[in-house]
Amino acid sequence: MLTFDLASKDACFQFLDNLKMIRRATNLFDNKSLAIHPASPIYGSFSQTQREAMNISDKTIRLSVGLESADSLFEDIRQALEVH
C-alpha cells in the first residue's frame, strides 16, 4: 500500500481514468492492484482540516499493489500519468 499526491484533484481523476490494468476500487487485500482517490469515497464526509491531519488531500491517490508483475504495474502507472 502506498499513497502519492498529484498536481490537483482533476489530475487524480484523470490518472484513475487512464489506468488500464489497475482497477479503481475501495476494497483492500485483493490479489489485483487497486487505486482510488480516498478523499472522495472514504473520507468525503470529513472536513478539509480533518483530512489534512490524516495526510489525505484532494491530490492524494492510494494504490494497493497486487500480484501483477512489477513491469506491468510500472507501465500502467507510467502511461496513466502521461498528459494527453
JONOR-V809960 format. One record per residue. RES is the residue in three letters. SS is DSSP state (~ for helix, > for strand, _ for the rest). PHI is phi in radians with two decimals (* if undefined). D_FIRST is the distance of its C-alpha to the first C-alpha in Angstrom with 2 decimals. Layout:
res->{RES	RES}
ss->{SS	SS}
phi->{PHI	PHI}
d_first->{D_FIRST	D_FIRST}
This chain:
res->{MET	LEU	THR	PHE	ASP	LEU	ALA	SER	LYS	ASP	ALA	CYS	PHE	GLN	PHE	LEU	ASP	ASN	LEU	LYS	MET	ILE	ARG	ARG	ALA	THR	ASN	LEU	PHE	ASP	ASN	LYS	SER	LEU	ALA	ILE	HIS	PRO	ALA	SER	PRO	ILE	TYR	GLY	SER	PHE	SER	GLN	THR	GLN	ARG	GLU	ALA	MET	ASN	ILE	SER	ASP	LYS	THR	ILE	ARG	LEU	SER	VAL	GLY	LEU	GLU	SER	ALA	ASP	SER	LEU	PHE	GLU	ASP	ILE	ARG	GLN	ALA	LEU	GLU	VAL	HIS}
ss->{_	>	>	>	>	_	_	_	~	~	~	~	~	~	~	~	~	~	_	_	_	_	>	>	_	_	_	_	_	_	_	_	_	>	>	>	_	~	~	~	~	_	_	_	_	_	_	~	~	~	~	~	~	_	_	_	_	_	_	>	>	>	>	>	_	_	_	_	_	~	~	~	~	~	~	~	~	~	~	~	~	_	_	_}
phi->{*	-2.62	-2.20	-2.65	-1.83	-1.91	-1.17	-2.81	-1.07	-1.06	-1.11	-1.09	-1.22	-1.13	-1.01	-1.07	-1.14	-1.48	-1.12	-1.91	-1.75	-1.26	-1.59	-1.57	-2.81	-1.65	-1.30	-2.12	1.07	-1.67	-1.45	-1.85	-1.26	-2.29	-2.38	-2.55	-1.79	-1.09	-1.15	-1.49	-1.38	-1.61	-1.95	-1.07	-1.48	-1.44	-1.27	-1.01	-1.10	-1.12	-1.12	-1.11	-1.12	-1.71	1.04	-2.06	-1.95	-1.20	-1.77	-1.56	-2.02	-1.91	-2.10	-1.80	-1.47	-1.75	-1.72	-1.15	-1.17	-1.04	-1.07	-1.13	-1.13	-1.04	-1.14	-1.12	-1.14	-1.03	-1.22	-1.25	-1.44	-1.10	-1.46	-1.76}
d_first->{0.00	3.76	7.04	10.40	13.91	16.57	20.30	20.86	20.03	22.08	20.15	16.92	18.85	20.48	17.25	16.12	19.70	19.82	16.98	18.84	16.63	13.25	14.19	14.14	13.41	12.41	11.87	8.99	9.46	11.28	12.30	12.09	9.53	9.49	9.69	11.49	13.42	12.69	16.00	17.97	17.42	15.69	17.19	20.19	22.64	21.68	23.79	22.74	23.43	21.27	18.24	18.98	19.22	15.60	14.66	14.21	16.70	18.13	16.71	12.96	10.65	7.25	5.69	4.42	6.02	9.23	12.38	13.95	15.46	13.93	17.09	16.74	13.26	14.63	17.79	16.40	14.49	17.69	20.04	18.23	18.51	22.19	24.64	26.95}
